[in-house]
Amino acid sequence: MATLLQIHKLSKSYGPQMILENADLTVGDRQKIGIIGRNGAGKSTLFKIIIGSEDYDDGNVNVHDGTRIGYLTQHSEYGDDETVVDFLMRSSGKQDWECGMVAGRFQIKNEMLTAVVTSLAGGFQTRVKLVAMLLKDPNLLLLDEPTNYLDLSTQILLEKFLENYNGSFLLISHDREFLKRTCDETLEIEHGRMTLFPRSVEEYLEYKEQQLTMVGKHNVKVEREKKHLQKFVDRFGAKASKASQAKSKLKQIARLKTIEVLHPLKTTRIKIPKVEDKKGIALDIDDLEIGYSGKSIAKGINLEIERGQRIAVLGDNGQGKTTLLKTIAGELDALSGNYKWGHNINIGYYAQHIPATLNLDTTVKEYLKMVAPQDVSEQDIFEMAGDFLFRDEGLKKRIPVLSGGEKARLCLAKILLQKNHVILLDEPTNHLDFETVESLAMALRNSNVTVILVSHNRTFVEIVASGIVEVKNGSVKRYHHNYEEYVHHVERDIEEDLGLTEYPTLNLDKQEKKELRMKIKEAEKQLKLTERSIAKLEEEKRMLLEWFEQHYNEFSEEKTKRISEIEQELVKKEAQWMELETEIEILK
């Protein structure tokens, strides 16, 4: 296996803070390595050192001959009026047809190639950057949080590319699902050390947990033995007849060593204060139209969100997810229609831009005490701060010196402390490591607050969401399946568009494939309608049975007859559902 990159005894510090200490890493052909670690652990610093944009204190970084590094930058490299194809040709030196071929792999085709890059939605601008990087034919990719701000479609496109990529890559991500699907090795940066484990992130974390358990048991055993020997010394040490034995016991105690356990990677479990349990509608949206300065983004929006529901707002970038959240948060006027919040509902809103506006000249501790309700104790404030990694010296930090990630965590801590009945979250995970992401997700899932969120972090949405609203092509509608099925449908549409869908038993021409796809879509449409009918019938049956339980000493011939009819209809509908499922399976 040819070596592409070799790092030996690398050390880097910022003042008194040691970021990397005697770190070693070797990367060869076709290695797919996911990098994990706390914010500030040194992940991005490692990349900057590799590409030579940042100095290091000691050690060696050897990029071998023949290694072509592709680094996905966060800043824009294209001009304000530059078209996609012009930018790709300029940055790569390749012909327009070559640029078009690679761009097509990321669904950038036809008129989109001649569009001005800055006119495209954020997800497509990131796709353009990816294409520009790949046109330079790298064999070692450095990807620093590539899924930040990417919509699900772009994430899946990137995922499909990385799955089939013949080179090597190092990938920093806070999305466990993305790491699972793309990487087969895991590099953890923690306390200045780099640990490379030749398995997936799931297996690494499981292995690490087992190691910590074993170390804990070893340390308990050592401490028990030390205590036993010390008792002998304390009891007989002063006696001349036992002095030599006591001295021997002291030497034994000195030889018994516990294994140092540094602070583990996992965060404290985040706790969200409970709000009063109430039933009813949290938000009622009636024929709403949203947009900016007369420009309509989506209209005809009719939704009811009940208290306690956790709704994920999904869709491609530029479709209107953030516009919807801004409108119902009161930050943006509706173009037409109405929305109404339930009675006495307090709303907390986390927007992508809010952390950047947090510039009060006060400490973290002072700020949280200032924004917390009066009935929140100082201990509760300290616990919430600790959950978001503000402990000891962190509490004394002044807000102007906080990083973007620290400000984001502080804003989230504030919203959770305030006992809001409804929490609106727009991309809350972009500055969090994945342990904190998952801890926050579990806290939201286990709380009784109503949550409406926009997020492209699949792990986060999978844990939190109990319902889905899809924003697509100017409309906002409920999606009547779970998140796993939503991802599956997006993935399948992309595979069809890229020509990756396989028809193993059929040799079909283009027109026949089109007709087959239409049949599948029609069957799936009928399946959805059947599922809705079954759900309505089951709900009606449940209400009738509930009536009989409450009126056990009454008889209703009408209700009894209706239950019998419902059961017969359910048998028919379930048979219809089975037929459609079978038809779809055969067609696919």
Protein Blocks (a to p, Z undefined) as FASTA:
>chain_A
ZZfbdcehiacdehjbcfbghiacdddehiacddeddehilmmmmmmmmnopaccfbdcd
dddehiacddddfbdfbdfklcfklmmmmmnopafklmmmmmmmnopahjlmmpcfklpc
fklmmmmmmmmmmmnopabdcdehklgopafklmmmmmmmmmmpcbdcddddfbfklmmm
mpcbdcddeehiacddfbdfklmmmmmmmmmmmmmmmmmmmmmmmmmmmmmmmmmmmpmk
lmmmmmmmmmmmmmpccddddddfbdcddddddddddedjfbdcehiacdeehiafbghi
acdddehiacddeddehilmmmmmmmmnopaccfbdcddddehiacddddfklmmmmccd
cdfklmmmmmpcfklcfklmmmmmmmnopahjlmmpcfklpcfklmmmmmmmmmmmnopa
bdcdehkllmccfklmmmmmmmmmmpcbdcddddfbfklmmmmpmbdcddeehiacddfb
dfklmmmmmmmmmmmmnopaccfkbccdfklmmmmmmmmmmmmmmmmmmmmmmmmmmmmm
mmmmmmmmmmmmbccfklmmmmmmmmmmmmmmmmmmmmmmmmmmmmZZ
